[in-house]
Amino acid sequence: MDVRHLDDSSLEARLEALCAKGCRQVRRDIVALESGVELPEAQGLTSDERNRLLAELKQIMAVYGDTCRL
């Protein structure tokens, strides 16, 4: 079993990959992660690491409020 921890650079790379999909897709990905869906960008993460990734995504998306720019 691959036992590793999500370091800051790995987290940053995963966040960048998710955010590159665009605002609307990131919102869908947040819902998917909350529902337990295994996204490619979260593959191989522990439950705690997925929760950290999800928390970071939510924090980033809070900047946009309820809307996404076109």
Residue pairs with C-beta under 8 A, 6 or more apart in sequence:
2 44
5 49
6 14
6 45
6 46
6 49
6 52
6 53
11 52
11 53
11 56
14 41
14 42
14 53
15 53
15 56
15 57
15 60
17 41
18 26
18 29
18 39
18 41
18 53
18 57
19 26
19 57
19 60
21 29
22 68
23 61
23 64
23 68
23 69
24 68
26 57
26 60
26 61
27 61
27 68
29 39
29 41
29 57
30 54
30 57
30 58
30 61
32 39
33 39
33 42
33 50
33 53
33 54
33 57
34 54
41 53
42 49
42 50
42 53
45 53
